[in-house]
């Protein structure tokens, strides 16, 4: 079973955990990703913070089941979800938001013209290479575009590890992932052609707003 298979099962309600090479595991935060009635008030405040400045077309990279893209569409803002999971894309579309089944490094519509791009729920760590993810995000942005990026908590530093997803019906493959503490936002942004406009911590989750240099 691939990690994508396990992820899709988690989206439809199966219990799922993330395991590291050290043997420790923690539950995948599927409820957070689903949003809506499953989300606590604190999580809703984070979603509002992640989307509040988006008043024009927005691409949600690694959109999952589409709660942020759907929130924007309900506000009348054009949004596009991008995810490699067929289940995530289907769920996003059922919520009324357009979505593409693509890797974020694949060719995407609007490259170089998006006013806003969102990287939430740890997606900065995709592939274990946050600098590559931010450089790609910068490519997608319009010259005056803004990236809204969720970081890990203060003191995390840069942690790159191999993890796998596990559920009762199967175990996925090992793959690289990274976590980047908010204290690294300035350094990482500068290295990838971006600059930090401002930061905030909402319900314990740090967010940075980045602009192209």
PyMOL commands that set and color helices and strands:
alter all, ss='L'
color gray80, all
select helices_A, chain A and resi 3-11+30-34+36-38+41-51+67-74+86-94+123-125+130-140+182-191
alter helices_A, ss='H'
color red, helices_A
select strands_A, chain A and resi 16-20+25-27+58-61+79-83+98-101+114-119+141-150+158-167+170-171+175-180+194-202+205-212
alter strands_A, ss='S'
color yellow, strands_A
deselect
rebuild
show_as cartoon
